[in-house]
Amino acid sequence: MFAAFQRARKAAGRLFMIFTAMWLVAACQPVSLGGGNGATAPGAAVAVALLVPHGAASPQEQKLARDLERAARLAVADLQGVQIDLRVYGTAGSAARAQEAALNAVADGAKIIIGPLHAESANAVAVAVANRNVNVLAFSNNPTIAGGNLFVLGQTFDNTADRLAAYATRQGKSRILTVYSSNLAGQLGKQAIEQAVARHGGSVTGAVSYEFSQDGVVNAVPRIRSAAASGNADAIFMTANAAGALPLFSQMLPEAGLGPATMQYIGLARWDVPPQTRDLPGLQNGWFAMPDPARAAQFANRFAAANGEQPHDIAGLAYDGIAAIGALVKTGKRDALSKSSLTQSAGFQGVNGVFRFRPDGTTERGLAIATIRNQQVVILENAPKSFGGAGF
């Protein structure tokens, strides 16, 4: 057991070292547009600006920039009856460069902007073009920047927590202990879990934070065990992911008497990526949410066939942005890209399933409930195909 514990600690240490946070605090909020005009001319090609981190110092961001552009071009090619004039601008991963690119794009005639990647850059772009009545569909999942003319395409903690809390309470797991990291992402995750559990009739029996470090995780385990016992918790809802504390928790919590046989684990992060996460014994039979796997696999296969390699995990967001714009432009309305049009309740079909933009600037996505059995992903409840029975 000691040898296994040491291996888990070493693996977790490596994962902590390579973890990169995508949550960047914004300096200011976008200006409210009061709806914007989003005017388009029926039948004419619509100029769409794509802001991606071409020129970034990081090789990973350079690869992501290429994949986002490839996915967007794939979406443009798939549109029928709609002409999109896609114009790509490099941001180098810089907020200042992103803002400059956005202003150039609007001067060039862009009616809407997809991207950029980071929250700080997205906020800078949205503020810069707010008085031009141009909406921004950013790749971020940070809800703190959303609103006004800025929409976040990424899957938010609120969206994931709500789906999982609804499922958990239906399965009789309603006394939830929250375990969260004490950084910004963990605090936002904790808030999302608490609100979702309350919304679906459950109760949060306690909350345990841990410093985002290896020692922080180790020191949190006795407190988690104590909180679970005192609150008579029947589920532990964790914000940890595979690039952080999850491998170590999956080792140490069962050793502390809180194994999957006696405690239901729920994860705010995906537990199927990277693939080796599925091998962790402590995560077997835990619950997590994921996009529609059939649609996601279909996109990955098409992307690979066109480009010779698998797409980055978030490349599909660029496809979704183009798909939503195409669907709206196809209606022929002059205000097709206005805020009121973007937030239509029926939503859109994307490569990861159904999604829709909320008036607060966040995105709601139809998610499946999944678990891991014998190191394989098993879908417990399929992702919804539409919102409220609306047809597509």
C-alpha positions in Angstrom: 0.0 0.0 0.0 2.9 2.4 0.9 4.5 1.8 -2.5 1.2 2.5 -4.3 0.7 5.6 -2.2 4.2 6.8 -3.2 3.5 6.2 -6.9 0.2 8.2 -6.6 2.0 11.1 -4.9 4.7 11.2 -7.6 2.1 11.0 -10.4 0.1 13.8 -8.8 3.2 15.9 -8.4 3.9 15.6 -12.1 0.3 16.5 -12.9 0.4 19.6 -10.7 3.6 20.7 -12.5 2.0 20.6 -15.9 -1.3 22.1 -15.0 -2.1 25.3 -16.7 -5.0 27.4 -15.6 -7.4 28.7 -18.2 -9.2 31.0 -15.7 -7.9 34.5 -15.9 -9.4 37.3 -13.9 -10.8 40.1 -16.1 -10.0 43.7 -15.3 -13.4 45.1 -16.2 -16.8 44.0 -17.5 -18.0 44.4 -21.1 -20.3 47.3 -21.8 -23.9 46.3 -22.1 -25.2 46.8 -25.6 -28.9 46.8 -25.0 -29.2 44.1 -27.6 -27.0 45.4 -30.4 -28.0 45.4 -34.1 -26.0 42.6 -35.6 -27.3 43.7 -39.0 -26.7 41.5 -42.0 -27.8 41.9 -45.6 -30.0 38.9 -46.8 -28.2 36.8 -49.3 -24.8 38.5 -48.9 -21.7 36.9 -47.5 -21.4 37.6 -43.8 -17.9 38.7 -42.6 -17.0 36.7 -39.5 -13.7 37.4 -37.6 -11.9 34.5 -36.0 -9.4 35.5 -33.3 -7.0 32.7 -32.4 -3.5 32.6 -30.8 -1.4 32.4 -33.9 2.0 33.6 -33.0 1.8 32.6 -29.3 5.1 31.6 -27.6 3.7 28.3 -26.4 3.8 25.4 -28.9 0.6 24.1 -27.3 -1.3 27.3 -28.0 0.1 27.4 -31.5 -1.3 23.9 -32.1 -4.6 25.0 -30.5 -4.8 28.0 -32.8 -4.3 25.8 -35.9 -7.0 23.4 -34.7 -9.5 26.2 -33.9 -9.0 27.6 -37.4 -9.3 24.2 -39.0 -12.5 23.5 -37.1 -14.0 26.8 -38.2 -13.1 26.3 -41.8 -14.7 22.8 -41.6 -17.9 24.4 -40.3 -17.9 27.0 -43.1 -17.6 24.2 -45.7 -20.5 22.4 -44.1 -22.9 25.3 -44.3 -25.6 25.1 -46.9 -27.4 28.1 -48.3 -25.2 30.5 -46.3 -22.1 32.4 -47.3 -19.5 33.1 -44.5 -16.5 35.3 -45.3 -14.2 33.9 -42.6 -11.3 36.2 -41.7 -8.6 34.9 -39.3 -6.6 37.2 -37.0 -3.7 36.2 -34.8 -3.6 37.4 -31.2 -0.3 35.8 -30.1 -2.1 35.0 -26.8 -2.0 38.6 -25.8 -4.9 40.7 -24.6 -3.4 43.9 -26.3 -2.9 42.0 -29.6 -6.4 40.6 -29.4 -7.9 44.0 -28.8 -6.0 45.4 -31.8 -7.1 42.5 -34.0 -10.7 43.0 -33.0 -10.7 46.7 -33.9 -9.0 45.8 -37.2 -11.6 43.1 -37.9 -14.5 45.5 -37.3 -12.9 48.1 -39.5 -12.6 45.4 -42.1 -16.4 44.8 -41.9 -16.8 41.9 -39.4 -20.3 41.6 -38.2 -19.4 39.2 -35.3 -16.3 37.9 -33.6 -15.5 34.3 -32.6 -12.7 34.1 -30.0 -10.3 34.9 -28.6 -9.1 32.1 -26.3 -8.3 33.6 -22.8 -10.7 35.4 -20.6 -8.6 38.5 -20.2 -8.3 38.8 -24.0 -12.0 38.2 -24.5 -12.9 40.9 -22.1 -10.6 43.4 -23.7 -12.0 42.6 -27.1 -15.6 42.9 -26.0 -15.1 46.2 -24.4 -13.3 47.5 -27.5 -16.1 46.7 -29.9 -19.1 47.2 -27.7 -19.9 50.6 -29.1 -19.7 49.1 -32.6 -22.7 46.8 -31.9 -20.6 43.7 -32.5 -21.1 40.6 -30.4 -18.2 38.3 -29.3 -18.3 34.5 -28.9 -15.2 33.7 -26.9 -13.6 30.3 -26.3 -13.4 30.9 -22.6 -15.5 29.0 -20.0 -15.2 31.7 -17.4 -18.7 33.0 -16.5 -17.3 36.1 -14.6 -16.5 37.8 -17.9 -19.8 37.0 -19.6 -22.5 39.5 -20.3 -23.3 42.5 -22.5 -21.9 41.7 -25.9 -19.6 38.9 -24.6 -20.7 35.2 -24.7 -18.5 32.3 -23.5 -18.7 29.2 -25.7 -17.0 27.0 -23.2 -18.8 24.6 -20.9 -19.3 26.3 -17.5 -19.1 24.9 -14.0 -22.8 26.0 -13.5 -23.9 24.0 -16.5 -22.0 20.9 -15.4 -23.0 21.2 -11.7 -26.6 21.6 -12.6 -26.7 18.5 -14.8 -25.0 16.4 -12.2 -27.0 17.7 -9.2 -30.2 17.0 -11.0 -29.1 13.4 -11.7 -27.7 12.8 -8.2 -30.9 13.9 -6.4 -33.0 11.7 -8.7 -30.8 8.8 -7.7 -31.3 9.5 -4.0 -28.0 11.2 -3.4 -29.0 14.4 -1.8 -26.5 15.0 1.1 -23.5 16.4 -0.7 -20.0 17.2 0.7 -18.1 19.6 -1.5 -14.4 19.3 -1.9 -12.7 22.2 -3.7 -9.3 23.8 -4.4 -8.8 27.2 -2.8 -7.9 28.9 -6.1 -10.3 30.8 -8.3 -11.4 27.8 -10.3 -12.1 25.8 -7.2 -14.0 28.6 -5.5 -16.2 29.1 -8.6 -16.7 25.4 -8.8 -17.8 25.2 -5.1 -20.3 28.0 -5.7 -21.7 26.3 -8.8 -22.1 23.0 -6.9 -23.9 24.6 -3.9 -26.3 26.5 -6.1 -27.1 23.5 -8.2 -27.6 21.2 -5.3 -30.0 23.7 -3.6 -31.9 24.2 -6.9 -32.6 20.5 -7.1 -33.7 19.9 -3.6 -30.5 18.5 -2.1 -28.4 19.9 0.8 -24.7 20.6 1.0 -23.7 19.1 4.3 -20.2 20.6 4.3 -17.4 22.0 2.3 -13.7 21.2 2.5 -11.0 23.3 0.8 -7.5 22.4 0.0 -4.4 24.3 -1.1 -3.6 23.6 -4.7 -0.5 21.7 -3.9 0.5 18.1 -3.2 0.8 18.7 0.6 -2.5 20.6 0.5 -4.3 17.5 -0.9 -2.7 15.1 1.6 -3.6 17.4 4.6 -7.2 17.7 3.4 -8.0 14.0 3.5 -8.5 13.7 7.3 -10.8 16.8 7.2 -12.8 15.3 4.4 -13.3 12.1 6.3 -14.4 14.1 9.4 -16.8 16.3 7.4 -18.3 13.3 5.7 -19.0 11.6 9.0 -20.4 14.6 10.8 -22.6 15.6 7.9 -23.8 12.1 7.2 -22.9 12.7 3.5 -23.9 10.2 0.9 -21.9 11.8 -1.9 -18.6 13.8 -2.4 -18.7 16.3 -5.2 -15.1 17.3 -6.2 -13.8 20.1 -8.3 -10.5 18.3 -8.9 -9.4 17.3 -12.4 -6.9 14.8 -13.8 -4.2 17.5 -14.2 -4.5 18.4 -10.5 -5.6 16.6 -7.3 -7.9 13.9 -8.7 -5.3 11.1 -9.0 -4.2 11.6 -5.4 -7.7 11.9 -4.0 -8.7 8.7 -5.9 -5.9 6.9 -4.0 -6.2 8.5 -0.6 -9.9 8.8 0.0 -10.6 5.0 -0.3 -7.6 4.4 2.0 -9.3 6.7 4.5 -12.5 4.6 4.4 -14.4 6.7 1.8 -14.1 4.4 -1.1 -16.6 4.1 -4.0 -18.3 1.1 -2.3 -19.5 3.4 0.6 -19.5 6.9 -0.9 -20.7 8.2 -4.3 -18.1 10.3 -6.0 -19.2 13.1 -8.3 -16.8 15.1 -10.5 -17.1 18.6 -11.8 -14.3 17.8 -14.3 -14.3 15.1 -17.0 -12.9 11.8 -15.7 -12.4 10.2 -19.1 -9.5 12.4 -20.3 -6.6 11.8 -20.5 -7.4 8.1 -21.1 -5.2 6.9 -18.2 -7.5 8.6 -15.8 -9.9 5.8 -16.4 -7.5 3.3 -14.8 -7.6 5.0 -11.4 -9.4 2.4 -9.1 -10.9 5.1 -6.9 -12.9 6.6 -9.8 -14.7 3.4 -10.8 -18.5 4.0 -10.7 -18.1 7.7 -10.0 -20.3 10.2 -11.9 -19.3 13.0 -14.2 -20.8 14.8 -17.2 -19.6 14.9 -20.8 -20.8 16.1 -24.2 -22.8 13.8 -26.4 -20.1 11.2 -27.1 -21.5 10.1 -30.5 -21.5 13.6 -31.9 -18.1 14.4 -30.4 -16.6 11.2 -31.9 -18.2 12.0 -35.3 -16.5 15.5 -35.3 -13.2 14.0 -34.2 -13.2 11.5 -37.0 -14.2 14.1 -39.6 -11.5 16.5 -38.4 -8.8 13.7 -38.4 -9.8 12.7 -42.0 -9.4 16.3 -43.2 -6.3 17.2 -41.2 -4.5 13.9 -40.5 -4.6 14.3 -36.7 -7.1 14.4 -33.9 -8.4 17.8 -32.8 -7.7 19.6 -29.6 -10.3 19.0 -27.0 -11.8 22.5 -27.4 -11.4 22.8 -31.2 -15.1 22.0 -31.6 -16.0 25.4 -30.0 -14.9 27.1 -33.2 -17.1 24.8 -35.2 -20.1 25.5 -32.9 -19.6 29.3 -33.2 -19.7 29.1 -37.0 -22.7 26.7 -36.9 -24.7 29.0 -34.7 -23.9 32.0 -36.9 -24.8 30.1 -40.0 -28.1 28.9 -38.6 -29.1 32.5 -37.7 -28.0 34.0 -41.0 -30.0 31.4 -42.8 -33.2 32.8 -41.3 -32.7 35.9 -43.5 -33.4 38.3 -40.7 -31.5 41.6 -40.8 -30.8 41.4 -37.1 -29.7 37.7 -37.3 -26.6 38.3 -35.2 -28.1 40.5 -32.5 -28.2 39.5 -28.9 -31.9 38.7 -29.0 -31.3 36.3 -32.0 -28.3 34.7 -30.4 -30.2 33.9 -27.2 -33.2 32.2 -28.9 -34.5 29.5 -26.6 -34.3 26.7 -29.1 -30.6 26.9 -29.3 -28.3 25.2 -31.9 -26.9 21.8 -32.8 -23.1 21.7 -32.4 -20.4 19.1 -32.7 -20.7 18.2 -29.0 -24.5 18.3 -29.0 -27.2 20.8 -28.4 -26.3 24.2 -26.9 -27.8 27.7 -26.5 -26.6 31.1 -25.4 -28.2 32.5 -22.2 -29.0 36.2 -21.8 -26.3 36.4 -19.1 -23.7 35.5 -21.7 -23.0 31.9 -20.6 -23.7 28.9 -22.7 -25.9 25.9 -21.7 -24.9 22.6 -23.2 -26.8 19.3 -23.3 -24.6 16.9 -21.4 -24.6 13.1 -20.8 -24.1 11.5 -17.4 -21.2 9.0 -17.5 -19.4 6.7 -15.2 -16.3 4.4 -15.4 -16.6 0.7 -15.2 -13.7 -1.7 -15.7 -11.7 1.3 -17.1 -14.3 2.0 -19.7 -16.7 4.9 -20.0 -20.3 4.0 -19.7 -23.2 6.4 -20.4 -25.8 6.3 -17.6 -28.1 9.0 -19.1 -27.9 10.3 -22.7 -27.4 13.9 -23.5 -30.7 15.7 -24.4 -31.2 16.3 -28.1 -33.1 19.5 -27.7 -34.2 22.1 -25.2 -37.8 21.9 -24.0 -38.9 19.8 -26.9 -37.9 22.5 -29.5 -37.2 21.1 -32.9 -34.2 21.6 -35.0 
